[in-house]
Amino acid sequence: MTQPELEERARRVLEACRRAGVRLALAEASTGGLVSACLTDIPGASAVVERGFVPYSNEAKTEQLGVPVELMVAHGAVSEEVARALAEGALARSHADLGLGETGIAGPSGGSAAKPVGLVYLAVARRGGTVLHERHLFSGDRTEIRRAAAARALELLLSVLERG
Protein backbone atom coordinates (compact mmCIF):
# COMPACT_ATOMS: atom_id res chain seq x y z
CA MET A 1 0.00 0.00 0.00
CA THR A 2 1.56 3.26 -1.09
CA GLN A 3 1.18 6.60 0.66
CA PRO A 4 -0.85 8.05 -2.27
CA GLU A 5 -3.24 5.08 -2.05
CA LEU A 6 -3.67 5.63 1.70
CA GLU A 7 -4.28 9.32 1.09
CA GLU A 8 -6.97 8.56 -1.49
CA ARG A 9 -8.76 6.22 0.92
CA ALA A 10 -8.53 8.88 3.64
CA ARG A 11 -10.08 11.46 1.29
CA ARG A 12 -12.98 9.10 0.58
CA VAL A 13 -13.57 8.59 4.30
CA LEU A 14 -13.52 12.33 5.00
CA GLU A 15 -15.95 13.02 2.15
CA ALA A 16 -18.32 10.28 3.35
CA CYS A 17 -18.16 11.61 6.92
CA ARG A 18 -18.92 15.15 5.75
CA ARG A 19 -21.90 13.96 3.70
CA ALA A 20 -23.24 11.99 6.67
CA GLY A 21 -22.43 14.62 9.29
CA VAL A 22 -20.28 12.11 11.19
CA ARG A 23 -17.24 12.77 13.36
CA LEU A 24 -14.55 10.20 14.18
CA ALA A 25 -12.56 9.17 17.25
CA LEU A 26 -9.67 6.81 16.56
CA ALA A 27 -7.88 4.44 18.97
CA GLU A 28 -4.87 2.98 17.18
CA ALA A 29 -2.41 0.70 18.91
CA SER A 30 -0.17 -1.08 16.39
CA THR A 31 -0.59 1.54 13.64
CA GLY A 32 0.59 4.17 16.12
CA GLY A 33 -1.79 6.81 14.78
CA LEU A 34 -1.21 6.15 11.08
CA VAL A 35 -4.93 6.33 10.27
CA SER A 36 -5.20 9.64 12.12
CA ALA A 37 -2.13 10.93 10.30
CA CYS A 38 -3.55 9.94 6.90
CA LEU A 39 -6.82 11.71 7.66
CA THR A 40 -5.28 14.84 9.18
CA ASP A 41 -2.80 15.21 6.31
CA ILE A 42 -5.81 16.41 4.31
CA PRO A 43 -6.90 20.03 4.77
CA GLY A 44 -10.29 20.36 6.44
CA ALA A 45 -10.00 17.09 8.36
CA SER A 46 -10.75 18.91 11.62
CA ALA A 47 -14.43 18.98 10.61
CA VAL A 48 -14.42 15.17 10.82
CA VAL A 49 -11.60 13.96 13.09
CA GLU A 50 -12.75 14.70 16.64
CA ARG A 51 -9.75 13.11 18.35
CA GLY A 52 -7.26 10.27 18.27
CA PHE A 53 -5.62 8.01 20.83
CA VAL A 54 -2.43 5.97 20.53
CA PRO A 55 -2.76 3.48 23.40
CA TYR A 56 0.42 1.59 22.64
CA SER A 57 0.91 0.06 26.09
CA ASN A 58 -1.63 -2.02 27.97
CA GLU A 59 -1.59 0.61 30.71
CA ALA A 60 -2.56 3.28 28.18
CA LYS A 61 -5.40 1.10 26.86
CA THR A 62 -6.79 0.98 30.40
CA GLU A 63 -6.00 4.55 31.50
CA GLN A 64 -6.98 6.37 28.29
CA LEU A 65 -9.84 4.22 27.05
CA GLY A 66 -11.08 2.15 29.96
CA VAL A 67 -10.15 -1.24 28.53
CA PRO A 68 -10.49 -3.62 31.49
CA VAL A 69 -7.25 -5.27 32.56
CA GLU A 70 -9.20 -8.50 33.00
CA LEU A 71 -10.19 -8.39 29.33
CA MET A 72 -6.55 -8.19 28.25
CA VAL A 73 -5.56 -10.96 30.67
CA ALA A 74 -8.34 -13.22 29.39
CA HIS A 75 -7.98 -12.55 25.65
CA GLY A 76 -4.68 -10.72 25.16
CA ALA A 77 -4.14 -7.12 24.06
CA VAL A 78 -4.35 -8.30 20.45
CA SER A 79 -7.88 -9.66 20.28
CA GLU A 80 -11.36 -8.95 18.97
CA GLU A 81 -12.50 -8.13 22.49
CA VAL A 82 -9.83 -5.47 22.98
CA ALA A 83 -10.41 -3.95 19.52
CA ARG A 84 -14.11 -3.63 20.41
CA ALA A 85 -13.27 -2.11 23.80
CA LEU A 86 -10.91 0.38 22.14
CA ALA A 87 -13.62 1.47 19.68
CA GLU A 88 -16.20 1.78 22.44
CA GLY A 89 -13.72 3.59 24.70
CA ALA A 90 -12.91 6.10 21.95
CA LEU A 91 -16.62 6.85 21.65
CA ALA A 92 -17.14 7.08 25.40
CA ARG A 93 -14.27 9.56 25.73
CA SER A 94 -15.21 11.80 22.80
CA HIS A 95 -18.05 13.62 21.09
CA ALA A 96 -17.65 11.52 17.95
CA ASP A 97 -20.29 9.44 16.17
CA LEU A 98 -17.98 6.59 15.12
CA GLY A 99 -15.09 5.07 17.05
CA LEU A 100 -12.33 3.00 15.49
CA GLY A 101 -10.36 0.49 17.56
CA GLU A 102 -7.22 -1.16 16.18
CA THR A 103 -4.78 -3.57 17.80
CA GLY A 104 -2.23 -5.91 16.29
CA ILE A 105 1.30 -7.23 16.01
CA ALA A 106 3.35 -5.29 13.46
CA GLY A 107 6.60 -7.14 14.14
CA PRO A 108 9.23 -8.06 13.43
CA SER A 109 9.02 -9.69 16.87
CA GLY A 110 6.22 -10.24 19.36
CA GLY A 111 4.31 -12.88 17.44
CA SER A 112 3.52 -16.45 18.46
CA ALA A 113 1.97 -19.50 16.85
CA ALA A 114 -1.45 -18.46 18.12
CA LYS A 115 -0.95 -14.75 17.34
CA PRO A 116 1.55 -14.33 14.53
CA VAL A 117 3.19 -11.14 13.32
CA GLY A 118 0.72 -9.43 11.00
CA LEU A 119 -2.38 -10.28 13.05
CA VAL A 120 -4.64 -7.22 13.33
CA TYR A 121 -8.09 -6.73 14.81
CA LEU A 122 -10.24 -3.77 13.79
CA ALA A 123 -13.54 -2.59 15.23
CA VAL A 124 -15.85 0.30 14.45
CA ALA A 125 -18.46 1.32 17.02
CA ARG A 126 -21.39 3.57 16.20
CA ARG A 127 -22.76 5.76 18.99
CA GLY A 128 -25.97 4.16 20.17
CA GLY A 129 -25.51 1.30 17.74
CA THR A 130 -23.57 -1.78 16.92
CA VAL A 131 -19.88 -2.68 16.78
CA LEU A 132 -18.49 -4.19 13.59
CA HIS A 133 -15.20 -6.07 13.84
CA GLU A 134 -12.71 -7.77 11.53
CA ARG A 135 -9.68 -10.03 11.94
CA HIS A 136 -6.84 -9.84 9.43
CA LEU A 137 -3.48 -11.45 8.91
CA PHE A 138 -1.27 -9.13 6.86
CA SER A 139 2.15 -10.03 5.50
CA GLY A 140 5.31 -8.08 4.88
CA ASP A 141 7.64 -6.06 7.02
CA ARG A 142 6.59 -3.76 9.85
CA THR A 143 5.88 -0.81 7.55
CA GLU A 144 3.86 -2.92 5.12
CA ILE A 145 1.79 -4.45 7.93
CA ARG A 146 1.06 -1.06 9.48
CA ARG A 147 0.09 0.43 6.12
CA ALA A 148 -2.12 -2.55 5.27
CA ALA A 149 -3.85 -2.26 8.66
CA ALA A 150 -4.40 1.48 8.17
CA ALA A 151 -5.76 0.93 4.66
CA ARG A 152 -8.18 -1.73 5.85
CA ALA A 153 -9.26 0.48 8.78
CA LEU A 154 -10.10 3.26 6.33
CA GLU A 155 -12.05 0.82 4.15
CA LEU A 156 -13.94 -0.50 7.17
CA LEU A 157 -14.89 3.05 8.16
CA LEU A 158 -16.02 3.72 4.61
CA SER A 159 -18.16 0.56 4.51
CA VAL A 160 -19.84 1.51 7.81
CA LEU A 161 -20.53 5.01 6.48
CA GLU A 162 -21.95 3.70 3.22
CA ARG A 163 -24.35 1.42 5.12
CA GLY A 164 -25.74 4.44 6.94
Backbone as JSON Lines, residues from 0, in Angstrom:
{"i":0,"aa":"M","n":[0.85,-1.18,0.0],"ca":[0.0,0.0,0.0],"c":[0.89,1.23,0.0]}
{"i":1,"aa":"T","n":[0.74,2.06,-0.99],"ca":[1.56,3.26,-1.09],"c":[0.92,4.42,-0.33]}
{"i":2,"aa":"Q","n":[1.7,5.42,-0.03],"ca":[1.18,6.6,0.66],"c":[0.08,7.29,-0.16]}
{"i":3,"aa":"P","n":[0.24,7.46,-1.48],"ca":[-0.85,8.05,-2.27],"c":[-2.15,7.25,-2.21]}
{"i":4,"aa":"E","n":[-2.04,5.91,-2.16],"ca":[-3.24,5.08,-2.05],"c":[-3.92,5.28,-0.69]}
{"i":5,"aa":"L","n":[-3.11,5.37,0.37],"ca":[-3.67,5.63,1.7],"c":[-4.35,6.99,1.73]}
{"i":6,"aa":"E","n":[-3.72,7.97,1.13],"ca":[-4.28,9.32,1.09],"c":[-5.62,9.34,0.35]}
{"i":7,"aa":"E","n":[-5.71,8.61,-0.74],"ca":[-6.97,8.56,-1.49],"c":[-8.07,7.92,-0.66]}
{"i":8,"aa":"R","n":[-7.75,6.85,0.06],"ca":[-8.76,6.22,0.92],"c":[-9.18,7.18,2.03]}
{"i":9,"aa":"A","n":[-8.21,7.91,2.59],"ca":[-8.53,8.88,3.64],"c":[-9.46,9.97,3.11]}
{"i":10,"aa":"R","n":[-9.2,10.44,1.9],"ca":[-10.08,11.46,1.29],"c":[-11.51,10.94,1.15]}
{"i":11,"aa":"R","n":[-11.64,9.7,0.73],"ca":[-12.98,9.1,0.58],"c":[-13.7,9.01,1.92]}
{"i":12,"aa":"V","n":[-12.97,8.66,2.98],"ca":[-13.57,8.59,4.3],"c":[-14.02,9.97,4.76]}
{"i":13,"aa":"L","n":[-13.16,10.96,4.59],"ca":[-13.52,12.33,5.0],"c":[-14.75,12.83,4.25]}
{"i":14,"aa":"E","n":[-14.79,12.58,2.95],"ca":[-15.95,13.02,2.15],"c":[-17.23,12.32,2.63]}
{"i":15,"aa":"A","n":[-17.15,11.03,2.89],"ca":[-18.32,10.28,3.35],"c":[-18.76,10.77,4.72]}
{"i":16,"aa":"C","n":[-17.82,11.08,5.6],"ca":[-18.16,11.61,6.92],"c":[-18.83,12.97,6.8]}
{"i":17,"aa":"R","n":[-18.3,13.83,5.94],"ca":[-18.92,15.15,5.75],"c":[-20.35,15.02,5.24]}
{"i":18,"aa":"R","n":[-20.55,14.16,4.26],"ca":[-21.9,13.96,3.7],"c":[-22.87,13.46,4.77]}
{"i":19,"aa":"A","n":[-22.38,12.59,5.64],"ca":[-23.24,11.99,6.67],"c":[-23.3,12.81,7.96]}
{"i":20,"aa":"G","n":[-22.47,13.84,8.06],"ca":[-22.43,14.62,9.29],"c":[-21.86,13.85,10.45]}
{"i":21,"aa":"V","n":[-20.86,13.02,10.19],"ca":[-20.28,12.11,11.19],"c":[-18.88,12.58,11.56]}
{"i":22,"aa":"R","n":[-18.59,12.48,12.86],"ca":[-17.24,12.77,13.36],"c":[-16.63,11.47,13.87]}
{"i":23,"aa":"L","n":[-15.29,11.41,13.83],"ca":[-14.55,10.2,14.18],"c":[-13.68,10.38,15.41]}
{"i":24,"aa":"A","n":[-13.56,9.3,16.19],"ca":[-12.56,9.17,17.25],"c":[-11.81,7.88,16.94]}
{"i":25,"aa":"L","n":[-10.5,7.93,16.99],"ca":[-9.67,6.81,16.56],"c":[-8.77,6.34,17.69]}
{"i":26,"aa":"A","n":[-8.76,5.05,17.96],"ca":[-7.88,4.44,18.97],"c":[-7.01,3.42,18.25]}
{"i":27,"aa":"E","n":[-5.77,3.8,18.0],"ca":[-4.87,2.98,17.18],"c":[-3.66,2.52,17.98]}
{"i":28,"aa":"A","n":[-3.54,1.24,18.17],"ca":[-2.41,0.7,18.91],"c":[-1.25,0.39,17.96]}
{"i":29,"aa":"S","n":[-1.34,-0.68,17.19],"ca":[-0.17,-1.08,16.39],"c":[0.12,-0.16,15.22]}
{"i":30,"aa":"T","n":[-0.87,0.58,14.73],"ca":[-0.59,1.54,13.64],"c":[-0.01,2.83,14.2]}
{"i":31,"aa":"G","n":[-0.04,3.01,15.5],"ca":[0.59,4.17,16.12],"c":[0.05,5.51,15.63]}
{"i":32,"aa":"G","n":[-1.21,5.56,15.24],"ca":[-1.79,6.81,14.78],"c":[-1.7,7.03,13.28]}
{"i":33,"aa":"L","n":[-1.36,6.01,12.53],"ca":[-1.21,6.15,11.08],"c":[-2.52,6.53,10.4]}
{"i":34,"aa":"V","n":[-3.64,5.97,10.85],"ca":[-4.93,6.33,10.27],"c":[-5.22,7.8,10.54]}
{"i":35,"aa":"S","n":[-5.0,8.23,11.78],"ca":[-5.2,9.64,12.12],"c":[-4.31,10.54,11.27]}
{"i":36,"aa":"A","n":[-3.07,10.13,11.1],"ca":[-2.13,10.93,10.3],"c":[-2.6,11.03,8.85]}
{"i":37,"aa":"C","n":[-3.07,9.92,8.28],"ca":[-3.55,9.94,6.9],"c":[-4.74,10.9,6.76]}
{"i":38,"aa":"L","n":[-5.65,10.85,7.72],"ca":[-6.82,11.71,7.66],"c":[-6.45,13.18,7.87]}
{"i":39,"aa":"T","n":[-5.6,13.45,8.85],"ca":[-5.28,14.84,9.18],"c":[-4.23,15.45,8.25]}
{"i":40,"aa":"D","n":[-3.66,14.66,7.36],"ca":[-2.8,15.21,6.31],"c":[-3.63,16.01,5.3]}
{"i":41,"aa":"I","n":[-4.93,15.78,5.3],"ca":[-5.81,16.41,4.31],"c":[-6.44,17.66,4.92]}
{"i":42,"aa":"P","n":[-6.31,18.8,4.24],"ca":[-6.9,20.03,4.77],"c":[-8.41,19.88,5.0]}
{"i":43,"aa":"G","n":[-8.87,20.42,6.1],"ca":[-10.29,20.36,6.44],"c":[-10.68,19.15,7.25]}
{"i":44,"aa":"A","n":[-9.7,18.31,7.6],"ca":[-10.0,17.09,8.36],"c":[-10.56,17.4,9.75]}
{"i":45,"aa":"S","n":[-10.29,18.58,10.26],"ca":[-10.75,18.91,11.62],"c":[-12.28,18.93,11.72]}
{"i":46,"aa":"A","n":[-12.97,19.04,10.6],"ca":[-14.43,18.98,10.61],"c":[-14.92,17.56,10.85]}
{"i":47,"aa":"V","n":[-14.04,16.58,10.7],"ca":[-14.42,15.17,10.82],"c":[-13.69,14.47,11.96]}
{"i":48,"aa":"V","n":[-12.39,14.65,12.08],"ca":[-11.6,13.96,13.09],"c":[-11.75,14.69,14.42]}
{"i":49,"aa":"E","n":[-12.49,14.08,15.35],"ca":[-12.75,14.7,16.64],"c":[-11.55,14.54,17.56]}
{"i":50,"aa":"R","n":[-10.96,13.34,17.57],"ca":[-9.75,13.11,18.35],"c":[-9.17,11.73,18.04]}
{"i":51,"aa":"G","n":[-7.91,11.54,18.46],"ca":[-7.26,10.27,18.27],"c":[-6.49,9.87,19.52]}
{"i":52,"aa":"F","n":[-6.37,8.58,19.71],"ca":[-5.62,8.01,20.83],"c":[-4.6,7.03,20.25]}
{"i":53,"aa":"V","n":[-3.43,6.97,20.89],"ca":[-2.43,5.97,20.53],"c":[-2.09,5.2,21.82]}
{"i":54,"aa":"P","n":[-2.97,4.25,22.18],"ca":[-2.76,3.48,23.4],"c":[-1.83,2.31,23.14]}
{"i":55,"aa":"Y","n":[-0.55,2.6,23.03],"ca":[0.42,1.59,22.64],"c":[0.64,0.55,23.74]}
{"i":56,"aa":"S","n":[0.71,1.0,24.97],"ca":[0.91,0.06,26.09],"c":[-0.44,-0.42,26.63]}
{"i":57,"aa":"N","n":[-0.4,-1.53,27.34],"ca":[-1.63,-2.02,27.97],"c":[-2.13,-1.03,29.01]}
{"i":58,"aa":"E","n":[-1.2,-0.39,29.72],"ca":[-1.59,0.61,30.71],"c":[-2.35,1.76,30.04]}
{"i":59,"aa":"A","n":[-1.89,2.19,28.89],"ca":[-2.56,3.28,28.18],"c":[-3.95,2.85,27.71]}
{"i":60,"aa":"K","n":[-4.07,1.6,27.28],"ca":[-5.4,1.1,26.86],"c":[-6.39,1.22,28.01]}
{"i":61,"aa":"T","n":[-5.93,0.9,29.22],"ca":[-6.79,0.98,30.4],"c":[-6.99,2.43,30.84]}
{"i":62,"aa":"E","n":[-5.91,3.18,30.99],"ca":[-6.0,4.55,31.5],"c":[-6.72,5.49,30.54]}
{"i":63,"aa":"Q","n":[-6.39,5.43,29.25],"ca":[-6.98,6.37,28.29],"c":[-8.38,5.97,27.85]}
{"i":64,"aa":"L","n":[-8.61,4.66,27.7],"ca":[-9.84,4.22,27.05],"c":[-10.69,3.27,27.87]}
{"i":65,"aa":"G","n":[-10.27,2.97,29.08],"ca":[-11.08,2.15,29.96],"c":[-11.14,0.68,29.61]}
{"i":66,"aa":"V","n":[-10.17,0.19,28.85],"ca":[-10.15,-1.24,28.53],"c":[-9.84,-2.0,29.82]}
{"i":67,"aa":"P","n":[-10.73,-2.89,30.24],"ca":[-10.49,-3.62,31.49],"c":[-9.24,-4.5,31.42]}
{"i":68,"aa":"V","n":[-8.44,-4.43,32.47],"ca":[-7.25,-5.27,32.56],"c":[-7.63,-6.73,32.42]}
{"i":69,"aa":"E","n":[-8.74,-7.12,33.04],"ca":[-9.2,-8.5,33.0],"c":[-9.46,-8.98,31.57]}
{"i":70,"aa":"L","n":[-9.93,-8.06,30.73],"ca":[-10.19,-8.39,29.33],"c":[-8.89,-8.73,28.61]}
{"i":71,"aa":"M","n":[-7.85,-7.93,28.88],"ca":[-6.55,-8.19,28.25],"c":[-5.91,-9.45,28.79]}
{"i":72,"aa":"V","n":[-6.1,-9.73,30.07],"ca":[-5.56,-10.96,30.67],"c":[-6.26,-12.17,30.05]}
{"i":73,"aa":"A","n":[-7.56,-12.09,29.9],"ca":[-8.34,-13.22,29.39],"c":[-8.13,-13.47,27.9]}
{"i":74,"aa":"H","n":[-8.01,-12.4,27.11],"ca":[-7.98,-12.55,25.65],"c":[-6.69,-12.06,24.99]}
{"i":75,"aa":"G","n":[-5.88,-11.32,25.72],"ca":[-4.68,-10.72,25.16],"c":[-4.99,-9.34,24.6]}
{"i":76,"aa":"A","n":[-3.96,-8.49,24.57],"ca":[-4.14,-7.12,24.06],"c":[-4.47,-7.12,22.57]}
{"i":77,"aa":"V","n":[-4.04,-8.16,21.88],"ca":[-4.35,-8.3,20.45],"c":[-5.48,-9.32,20.34]}
{"i":78,"aa":"S","n":[-6.71,-8.8,20.31],"ca":[-7.88,-9.66,20.28],"c":[-9.09,-8.86,19.8]}
{"i":79,"aa":"E","n":[-10.1,-9.59,19.36],"ca":[-11.36,-8.95,18.97],"c":[-11.94,-8.17,20.13]}
{"i":80,"aa":"E","n":[-11.9,-8.76,21.31],"ca":[-12.5,-8.13,22.49],"c":[-11.84,-6.78,22.79]}
{"i":81,"aa":"V","n":[-10.53,-6.72,22.69],"ca":[-9.83,-5.47,22.98],"c":[-10.07,-4.46,21.86]}
{"i":82,"aa":"A","n":[-10.1,-4.88,20.62],"ca":[-10.41,-3.95,19.52],"c":[-11.79,-3.33,19.73]}
{"i":83,"aa":"R","n":[-12.76,-4.15,20.12],"ca":[-14.11,-3.63,20.41],"c":[-14.07,-2.63,21.57]}
{"i":84,"aa":"A","n":[-13.35,-3.0,22.64],"ca":[-13.27,-2.11,23.8],"c":[-12.57,-0.8,23.46]}
{"i":85,"aa":"L","n":[-11.58,-0.84,22.57],"ca":[-10.91,0.38,22.14],"c":[-11.88,1.28,21.38]}
{"i":86,"aa":"A","n":[-12.65,0.69,20.45],"ca":[-13.62,1.47,19.68],"c":[-14.68,2.08,20.59]}
{"i":87,"aa":"E","n":[-15.18,1.29,21.52],"ca":[-16.2,1.78,22.44],"c":[-15.62,2.81,23.4]}
{"i":88,"aa":"G","n":[-14.38,2.62,23.83],"ca":[-13.72,3.59,24.7],"c":[-13.47,4.91,24.0]}
{"i":89,"aa":"A","n":[-13.11,4.86,22.73],"ca":[-12.91,6.1,21.95],"c":[-14.22,6.88,21.87]}
{"i":90,"aa":"L","n":[-15.32,6.18,21.67],"ca":[-16.62,6.85,21.65],"c":[-16.97,7.44,23.01]}
{"i":91,"aa":"A","n":[-16.77,6.65,24.05],"ca":[-17.14,7.08,25.4],"c":[-16.34,8.3,25.86]}
{"i":92,"aa":"R","n":[-15.14,8.47,25.31],"ca":[-14.27,9.56,25.73],"c":[-14.16,10.66,24.67]}
{"i":93,"aa":"S","n":[-15.21,10.79,23.87],"ca":[-15.21,11.8,22.8],"c":[-16.63,12.26,22.54]}
{"i":94,"aa":"H","n":[-16.74,13.15,21.57],"ca":[-18.05,13.62,21.09],"c":[-18.31,13.09,19.69]}
{"i":95,"aa":"A","n":[-17.57,12.07,19.3],"ca":[-17.65,11.52,17.95],"c":[-18.87,10.62,17.78]}
{"i":96,"aa":"D","n":[-19.17,10.32,16.52],"ca":[-20.29,9.44,16.17],"c":[-19.82,8.02,15.89]}
{"i":97,"aa":"L","n":[-18.58,7.89,15.4],"ca":[-17.98,6.59,15.12],"c":[-16.64,6.49,15.84]}
{"i":98,"aa":"G","n":[-16.38,5.33,16.42],"ca":[-15.09,5.07,17.05],"c":[-14.41,3.9,16.38]}
{"i":99,"aa":"L","n":[-13.14,4.07,16.07],"ca":[-12.33,3.0,15.49],"c":[-11.39,2.47,16.55]}
{"i":100,"aa":"G","n":[-11.33,1.14,16.69],"ca":[-10.36,0.49,17.56],"c":[-9.47,-0.41,16.72]}
{"i":101,"aa":"E","n":[-8.17,-0.35,16.96],"ca":[-7.22,-1.16,16.18],"c":[-6.15,-1.67,17.12]}
{"i":102,"aa":"T","n":[-5.85,-2.97,17.02],"ca":[-4.78,-3.57,17.8],"c":[-4.17,-4.71,16.99]}
{"i":103,"aa":"G","n":[-2.87,-4.87,17.07],"ca":[-2.23,-5.91,16.29],"c":[-0.77,-6.1,16.63]}
{"i":104,"aa":"I","n":[-0.13,-6.94,15.84],"ca":[1.3,-7.23,16.01],"c":[1.99,-6.89,14.69]}
{"i":105,"aa":"A","n":[2.7,-5.76,14.68],"ca":[3.35,-5.29,13.46],"c":[4.73,-5.91,13.24]}
{"i":106,"aa":"G","n":[5.31,-6.47,14.28],"ca":[6.6,-7.14,14.14],"c":[7.78,-6.2,14.18]}
{"i":107,"aa":"P","n":[8.94,-6.7,13.91],"ca":[9.23,-8.06,13.43],"c":[9.17,-9.11,14.53]}
{"i":108,"aa":"S","n":[9.13,-8.71,15.8],"ca":[9.02,-9.69,16.87],"c":[7.67,-9.53,17.56]}
{"i":109,"aa":"G","n":[7.44,-10.35,18.58],"ca":[6.22,-10.24,19.36],"c":[5.13,-11.22,18.97]}
{"i":110,"aa":"G","n":[5.31,-11.91,17.87],"ca":[4.31,-12.88,17.44],"c":[4.49,-14.23,18.09]}
{"i":111,"aa":"S","n":[3.48,-15.07,17.95],"ca":[3.52,-16.45,18.46],"c":[2.76,-17.32,17.47]}
{"i":112,"aa":"A","n":[2.72,-18.61,17.73],"ca":[1.97,-19.5,16.85],"c":[0.49,-19.15,16.85]}
{"i":113,"aa":"A","n":[-0.03,-18.8,18.01],"ca":[-1.45,-18.46,18.12],"c":[-1.74,-17.05,17.6]}
{"i":114,"aa":"K","n":[-0.78,-16.14,17.76],"ca":[-0.95,-14.75,17.34],"c":[0.31,-14.31,16.59]}
{"i":115,"aa":"P","n":[0.35,-14.61,15.3],"ca":[1.55,-14.33,14.53],"c":[1.71,-12.85,14.19]}
{"i":116,"aa":"V","n":[2.93,-12.49,13.83],"ca":[3.19,-11.14,13.32],"c":[2.27,-10.92,12.12]}
{"i":117,"aa":"G","n":[1.65,-9.77,12.07],"ca":[0.72,-9.43,11.0],"c":[-0.74,-9.56,11.39]}
{"i":118,"aa":"L","n":[-1.01,-10.15,12.58],"ca":[-2.38,-10.28,13.05],"c":[-2.89,-8.92,13.51]}
{"i":119,"aa":"V","n":[-4.05,-8.52,12.99],"ca":[-4.64,-7.22,13.33],"c":[-6.14,-7.4,13.52]}
{"i":120,"aa":"Y","n":[-6.65,-6.79,14.57],"ca":[-8.09,-6.73,14.81],"c":[-8.54,-5.29,14.68]}
{"i":121,"aa":"L","n":[-9.64,-5.09,13.98],"ca":[-10.24,-3.77,13.79],"c":[-11.68,-3.82,14.29]}
{"i":122,"aa":"A","n":[-12.13,-2.7,14.83],"ca":[-13.54,-2.59,15.23],"c":[-13.99,-1.15,15.01]}
{"i":123,"aa":"V","n":[-15.23,-1.01,14.57],"ca":[-15.85,0.3,14.45],"c":[-17.15,0.26,15.25]}
{"i":124,"aa":"A","n":[-17.27,1.2,16.19],"ca":[-18.46,1.32,17.02],"c":[-19.21,2.58,16.61]}
{"i":125,"aa":"R","n":[-20.52,2.43,16.5],"ca":[-21.39,3.57,16.2],"c":[-22.09,3.97,17.49]}
{"i":126,"aa":"R","n":[-22.1,5.28,17.77],"ca":[-22.76,5.76,18.99],"c":[-24.23,5.31,18.98]}
{"i":127,"aa":"G","n":[-24.61,4.64,20.06],"ca":[-25.97,4.16,20.17],"c":[-26.3,2.99,19.26]}
{"i":128,"aa":"G","n":[-25.26,2.37,18.7],"ca":[-25.51,1.3,17.74],"c":[-24.62,0.1,17.96]}
{"i":129,"aa":"T","n":[-24.29,-0.53,16.88],"ca":[-23.57,-1.78,16.92],"c":[-22.06,-1.58,16.78]}
{"i":130,"aa":"V","n":[-21.33,-2.66,17.0],"ca":[-19.88,-2.68,16.78],"c":[-19.6,-3.72,15.71]}
{"i":131,"aa":"L","n":[-18.91,-3.29,14.67],"ca":[-18.49,-4.19,13.59],"c":[-17.01,-4.48,13.79]}
{"i":132,"aa":"H","n":[-16.61,-5.74,13.65],"ca":[-15.2,-6.07,13.84],"c":[-14.69,-6.96,12.7]}
{"i":133,"aa":"E","n":[-13.38,-6.93,12.54],"ca":[-12.71,-7.77,11.53],"c":[-11.39,-8.27,12.1]}
{"i":134,"aa":"R","n":[-10.98,-9.44,11.62],"ca":[-9.68,-10.03,11.94],"c":[-8.92,-10.17,10.64]}
{"i":135,"aa":"H","n":[-7.66,-9.75,10.63],"ca":[-6.84,-9.84,9.43],"c":[-5.47,-10.39,9.77]}
{"i":136,"aa":"L","n":[-4.87,-11.02,8.8],"ca":[-3.48,-11.45,8.91],"c":[-2.75,-10.88,7.7]}
{"i":137,"aa":"F","n":[-2.01,-9.81,7.93],"ca":[-1.27,-9.13,6.86],"c":[0.16,-9.66,6.81]}
{"i":138,"aa":"S","n":[0.77,-9.57,5.64],"ca":[2.15,-10.03,5.5],"c":[3.04,-8.86,5.11]}
{"i":139,"aa":"G","n":[4.34,-9.1,5.24],"ca":[5.31,-8.08,4.88],"c":[6.11,-7.66,6.08]}
{"i":140,"aa":"D","n":[6.86,-6.58,5.9],"ca":[7.64,-6.06,7.02],"c":[6.76,-5.14,7.87]}
{"i":141,"aa":"R","n":[7.34,-4.58,8.9],"ca":[6.59,-3.76,9.85],"c":[5.84,-2.62,9.16]}
{"i":142,"aa":"T","n":[6.51,-1.94,8.26],"ca":[5.88,-0.81,7.55],"c":[4.72,-1.29,6.69]}
{"i":143,"aa":"E","n":[4.92,-2.39,5.98],"ca":[3.86,-2.92,5.12],"c":[2.65,-3.38,5.94]}
{"i":144,"aa":"I","n":[2.89,-4.0,7.07],"ca":[1.79,-4.45,7.93],"c":[1.02,-3.26,8.47]}
{"i":145,"aa":"R","n":[1.73,-2.25,8.94],"ca":[1.06,-1.06,9.48],"c":[0.26,-0.34,8.39]}
{"i":146,"aa":"R","n":[0.82,-0.22,7.22],"ca":[0.09,0.43,6.12],"c":[-1.13,-0.38,5.69]}
{"i":147,"aa":"A","n":[-0.98,-1.7,5.64],"ca":[-2.12,-2.55,5.27],"c":[-3.23,-2.44,6.31]}
{"i":148,"aa":"A","n":[-2.86,-2.4,7.59],"ca":[-3.85,-2.26,8.66],"c":[-4.56,-0.91,8.56]}
{"i":149,"aa":"A","n":[-3.8,0.14,8.3],"ca":[-4.4,1.48,8.17],"c":[-5.34,1.53,6.97]}
{"i":150,"aa":"A","n":[-4.92,0.94,5.86],"ca":[-5.76,0.93,4.66],"c":[-7.06,0.19,4.92]}
{"i":151,"aa":"R","n":[-6.97,-0.96,5.57],"ca":[-8.18,-1.73,5.85],"c":[-9.08,-1.0,6.85]}
{"i":152,"aa":"A","n":[-8.48,-0.32,7.83],"ca":[-9.26,0.48,8.78],"c":[-10.05,1.57,8.06]}
{"i":153,"aa":"L","n":[-9.41,2.22,7.11],"ca":[-10.1,3.26,6.33],"c":[-11.24,2.66,5.51]}
{"i":154,"aa":"E","n":[-11.0,1.49,4.92],"ca":[-12.05,0.82,4.15],"c":[-13.2,0.37,5.05]}
{"i":155,"aa":"L","n":[-12.88,-0.09,6.24],"ca":[-13.94,-0.5,7.17],"c":[-14.78,0.71,7.57]}
{"i":156,"aa":"L","n":[-14.14,1.82,7.85],"ca":[-14.89,3.05,8.16],"c":[-15.79,3.43,7.0]}
{"i":157,"aa":"L","n":[-15.25,3.37,5.8],"ca":[-16.02,3.72,4.61],"c":[-17.23,2.8,4.44]}
{"i":158,"aa":"S","n":[-17.03,1.5,4.67],"ca":[-18.16,0.56,4.51],"c":[-19.24,0.82,5.55]}
{"i":159,"aa":"V","n":[-18.85,1.18,6.78],"ca":[-19.84,1.51,7.81],"c":[-20.6,2.78,7.43]}
{"i":160,"aa":"L","n":[-19.89,3.76,6.9],"ca":[-20.53,5.01,6.48],"c":[-21.49,4.8,5.32]}
{"i":161,"aa":"E","n":[-21.1,3.95,4.4],"ca":[-21.95,3.7,3.22],"c":[-23.23,2.94,3.58]}
{"i":162,"aa":"R","n":[-23.17,2.15,4.66],"ca":[-24.35,1.42,5.12],"c":[-25.37,2.35,5.77]}
{"i":163,"aa":"G","n":[-24.86,3.46,6.3],"ca":[-25.74,4.44,6.94],"c":[-26.09,4.16,8.34]}
